[in-house]
Amino acid sequence: MNPLDIPAHLRDAGEARPRVLVVGDDARRARRVGDYLSRQPLALVRQERGDAALGRAGAMEASLVVIESDAPGLAATEFCRRLRAGGGTAPVVVLAATDDEVEQVLCLELGADACLPRDVPERLLWAQVRALLRRAPAGGAAEGEPGSVRAGDLVLERRALAARAGDRRIELTPHEFDCAWLLAREAGAIVSRARLREAMCRGAPDAIRDRTVDACISRLRRKLVQLDGRPRRIRSIHGRGYLLDASPA
């Protein structure tokens, strides 16, 4: 990995070594994944239990977390939910125990950035880790991107992953925020599902399905409707994608 691939905010004392937390108790898998990642320019930390890893992720300011879906103490779905609810923004890669699409979608909806099969080839896992680290937020925006965006009364702030409509705060999951950010930035224009997938998975769109995008947009639309009763603020454009209407109510 080229050190220049790693954002400056993830470099520790001038050394490009993102802190990656690997969570799970399958010794064989942990050894396979850990040994491979340990050969990369990473500061690797292993933790068997999900509940212990939750506190560890914050204490070590993890740059990224790789967690088995059925990690003891706290499964990946609950780990993601609690991490995001507590304000944690570290990208999370879930290694799924099965190819159950429902489980994978749930992980993504609760805040995971990617959900891969447990037997994922090491090179593919590393490619996913690289993609997420390159696009990890510096507590703010990517280079050249504004720290906030406004579309009508909807305001989004990247640094705090915060959203509000007027003076009312909207609680969004990371994926909902990513969709809202792109729609607000492109307000009045159609945004394709492909672009939304890329935004949700930070440059790794193959880890997100169209139905996951649709479910995320449905939840986002529902939350906005609860605020202002405008069901057509986010419009579905058949066969093309979605459009955010920023005109006054």
C-alpha positions as CSV (number, residue, x, y, z in Angstrom):
1,M,0.0,0.0,0.0
2,N,1.3,3.4,-1.0
3,P,1.4,5.6,2.2
4,L,-0.1,8.4,0.1
5,D,-3.2,6.3,-0.2
6,I,-3.8,6.9,3.5
7,P,-5.4,10.3,4.5
8,A,-3.1,12.6,6.5
9,H,-5.4,12.5,9.5
10,L,-4.8,8.8,9.9
11,R,-1.1,9.1,10.0
12,D,0.4,8.8,13.5
13,A,3.4,11.0,14.2
14,G,4.2,11.1,10.5
15,E,4.0,7.3,10.1
16,A,1.2,6.0,7.9
17,R,-0.1,3.3,10.1
18,P,-3.9,3.2,10.5
19,R,-5.1,1.4,13.6
20,V,-7.2,-1.6,12.6
21,L,-9.1,-3.6,15.2
22,V,-9.9,-7.3,14.3
23,V,-12.7,-8.8,16.3
24,G,-13.7,-12.5,16.6
25,D,-12.9,-15.8,18.4
26,D,-12.4,-18.1,15.4
27,A,-8.7,-18.7,16.0
28,R,-8.0,-20.1,12.5
29,R,-9.8,-17.3,10.7
30,A,-8.3,-14.6,13.0
31,R,-4.9,-16.0,12.3
32,R,-5.4,-16.1,8.5
33,V,-6.9,-12.6,8.4
34,G,-4.6,-11.1,11.1
35,D,-1.4,-12.6,9.6
36,Y,-2.3,-11.2,6.2
37,L,-3.2,-7.7,7.4
38,S,-0.2,-7.6,9.7
39,R,2.0,-7.7,6.6
40,Q,0.4,-4.4,5.5
41,P,1.3,-1.0,6.9
42,L,-1.2,-1.2,9.7
43,A,-1.1,-1.1,13.5
44,L,-3.2,-4.2,14.1
45,V,-5.0,-5.0,17.4
46,R,-6.9,-8.3,18.0
47,Q,-9.9,-8.7,20.3
48,E,-12.0,-11.8,20.8
49,R,-15.2,-10.4,22.2
50,G,-17.5,-7.8,20.6
51,D,-18.5,-6.2,23.8
52,A,-14.9,-5.6,24.8
53,A,-14.1,-4.4,21.3
54,L,-16.7,-1.7,21.5
55,G,-14.9,0.2,24.2
56,R,-11.5,-0.7,22.7
57,A,-12.5,0.9,19.4
58,G,-13.0,4.2,21.0
59,A,-10.0,4.0,23.4
60,M,-7.6,3.2,20.6
61,E,-9.3,5.6,18.1
62,A,-9.5,2.8,15.6
63,S,-9.2,3.8,12.0
64,L,-11.2,0.7,10.9
65,V,-12.8,-2.4,12.5
66,V,-13.0,-5.9,11.0
67,I,-15.5,-8.0,13.0
68,E,-17.0,-11.5,12.6
69,S,-20.8,-11.4,12.4
70,D,-21.3,-13.7,15.3
71,A,-18.5,-12.3,17.5
72,P,-19.0,-13.5,21.1
73,G,-20.3,-11.0,23.7
74,L,-21.8,-8.7,21.0
75,A,-22.7,-9.7,17.5
76,A,-21.7,-7.5,14.6
77,T,-25.2,-6.0,14.1
78,E,-25.4,-4.8,17.7
79,F,-21.8,-3.7,17.6
80,C,-22.5,-1.5,14.6
81,R,-25.7,-0.1,16.2
82,R,-24.0,0.8,19.5
83,L,-20.9,2.2,17.8
84,R,-22.9,4.5,15.6
85,A,-25.3,5.5,18.4
86,G,-22.3,6.5,20.5
87,G,-20.9,8.7,17.7
88,G,-18.3,6.3,16.4
89,T,-17.4,6.9,12.8
90,A,-14.7,4.3,12.1
91,P,-15.5,2.2,9.0
92,V,-16.6,-1.3,9.9
93,V,-16.2,-4.4,7.7
94,V,-18.3,-7.4,8.8
95,L,-17.3,-10.9,7.9
96,A,-20.6,-12.7,7.5
97,A,-21.1,-16.2,8.9
98,T,-23.6,-17.1,6.1
99,D,-24.6,-15.7,2.7
100,D,-28.0,-14.7,4.2
101,E,-28.9,-11.6,2.4
102,V,-31.2,-10.4,5.3
103,E,-28.3,-10.5,7.7
104,Q,-26.0,-8.6,5.3
105,V,-28.6,-5.9,4.6
106,L,-29.2,-5.5,8.4
107,C,-25.5,-5.1,9.1
108,L,-25.3,-2.4,6.4
109,E,-28.4,-0.6,7.6
110,L,-27.1,-0.5,11.2
111,G,-23.9,1.1,10.2
112,A,-21.4,-1.4,8.6
113,D,-19.6,-0.1,5.6
114,A,-19.1,-3.5,4.0
115,C,-20.3,-7.0,4.6
116,L,-18.1,-9.7,3.1
117,P,-18.2,-13.6,3.3
118,R,-15.9,-15.0,6.0
119,D,-13.9,-16.9,3.3
120,V,-13.3,-13.7,1.4
121,P,-9.8,-13.9,-0.3
122,E,-7.2,-12.0,1.6
123,R,-6.4,-9.7,-1.4
124,L,-10.1,-8.8,-1.8
125,L,-10.4,-8.0,2.0
126,W,-7.3,-5.8,1.7
127,A,-8.6,-4.0,-1.3
128,Q,-11.8,-3.3,0.7
129,V,-9.8,-2.1,3.7
130,R,-7.7,0.2,1.4
131,A,-10.8,1.7,-0.2
132,L,-12.4,2.4,3.2
133,L,-9.2,3.9,4.6
134,R,-8.7,6.2,1.6
135,R,-12.2,7.6,2.0
136,A,-12.4,7.6,5.8
137,P,-13.7,11.0,7.0
138,A,-11.2,13.2,8.7
139,G,-13.9,14.0,11.1
140,G,-14.9,16.1,8.1
141,A,-15.0,16.1,4.4
142,A,-12.9,14.5,1.8
143,E,-10.4,16.8,0.1
144,G,-12.1,19.4,-2.0
145,E,-15.5,18.7,-0.5
146,P,-17.3,21.2,1.7
147,G,-17.8,20.5,5.4
148,S,-21.5,21.2,5.1
149,V,-24.3,21.3,2.5
150,R,-27.7,23.0,2.4
151,A,-30.7,22.2,0.3
152,G,-33.6,24.4,1.3
153,D,-34.1,24.1,5.0
154,L,-32.2,20.8,5.1
155,V,-28.6,21.3,6.4
156,L,-26.0,18.5,6.7
157,E,-22.7,18.8,8.5
158,R,-20.1,16.2,7.6
159,R,-17.8,16.7,10.6
160,A,-20.5,15.8,13.1
161,L,-22.5,13.6,10.8
162,A,-25.4,15.8,11.8
163,A,-28.5,16.7,10.0
164,R,-31.3,19.2,10.7
165,A,-34.3,20.7,9.0
166,G,-34.7,24.2,10.2
167,D,-34.1,24.0,14.0
168,R,-35.1,20.3,14.2
169,R,-32.3,17.7,14.4
170,I,-32.7,14.5,12.4
171,E,-31.1,11.3,13.7
172,L,-29.6,9.5,10.7
173,T,-27.5,6.3,10.4
174,P,-24.2,6.7,8.5
175,H,-25.7,5.2,5.4
176,E,-28.7,7.5,5.6
177,F,-26.4,10.5,6.1
178,D,-24.3,9.5,3.0
179,C,-27.4,9.3,0.9
180,A,-28.8,12.5,2.2
181,W,-25.5,14.3,1.6
182,L,-25.3,13.3,-2.0
183,L,-28.9,14.1,-2.7
184,A,-28.6,17.5,-1.0
185,R,-25.4,18.3,-2.8
186,E,-27.1,17.4,-6.1
187,A,-30.5,18.9,-5.1
188,G,-32.8,19.3,-8.1
189,A,-30.9,16.7,-10.1
190,I,-31.4,13.0,-10.5
191,V,-28.9,10.9,-8.6
192,S,-28.5,7.3,-9.8
193,R,-28.5,4.2,-7.5
194,A,-25.0,3.5,-8.7
195,R,-23.8,6.8,-7.3
196,L,-25.7,6.3,-4.1
197,R,-24.2,2.8,-3.7
198,E,-20.7,4.3,-4.1
199,A,-21.5,7.0,-1.5
200,M,-22.8,4.5,1.0
201,C,-19.9,2.1,0.7
202,R,-17.2,4.8,0.3
203,G,-15.9,3.7,-3.1
204,A,-16.7,0.0,-2.9
205,P,-20.2,-0.1,-4.5
206,D,-20.2,-3.9,-5.1
207,A,-20.7,-4.3,-1.4
208,I,-24.1,-2.6,-1.6
209,R,-27.2,-3.8,-3.5
210,D,-29.8,-1.7,-5.2
211,R,-32.5,-2.9,-2.7
212,T,-30.3,-1.7,0.2
213,V,-30.2,1.8,-1.4
214,D,-34.0,1.7,-1.8
215,A,-34.5,0.7,1.8
216,C,-32.1,3.4,3.0
217,I,-33.9,6.0,0.9
218,S,-37.3,4.8,2.2
219,R,-36.2,5.3,5.8
220,L,-34.7,8.7,5.0
221,R,-37.9,9.8,3.3
222,R,-39.9,8.6,6.3
223,K,-37.8,10.6,8.8
224,L,-38.1,13.7,6.7
225,V,-41.9,13.3,6.3
226,Q,-42.2,13.1,10.1
227,L,-40.7,16.6,10.3
228,D,-42.6,18.5,7.6
229,G,-45.2,16.1,6.1
230,R,-43.8,16.5,2.6
231,P,-43.8,12.9,1.1
232,R,-42.4,14.2,-2.2
233,R,-39.3,15.9,-0.8
234,I,-37.4,12.9,-2.1
235,R,-38.8,11.7,-5.4
236,S,-38.3,8.3,-7.1
237,I,-37.5,8.7,-10.8
238,H,-38.4,5.4,-12.4
239,G,-35.4,3.6,-13.9
240,R,-33.1,6.5,-13.1
241,G,-32.7,7.1,-9.4
242,Y,-33.8,9.7,-6.9
243,L,-34.1,13.5,-6.7
244,L,-34.2,15.8,-3.7
245,D,-36.6,18.7,-4.1
246,A,-35.2,21.7,-2.2
247,S,-38.0,24.1,-3.1
248,P,-40.0,25.7,-0.3
249,A,-42.9,23.6,1.0
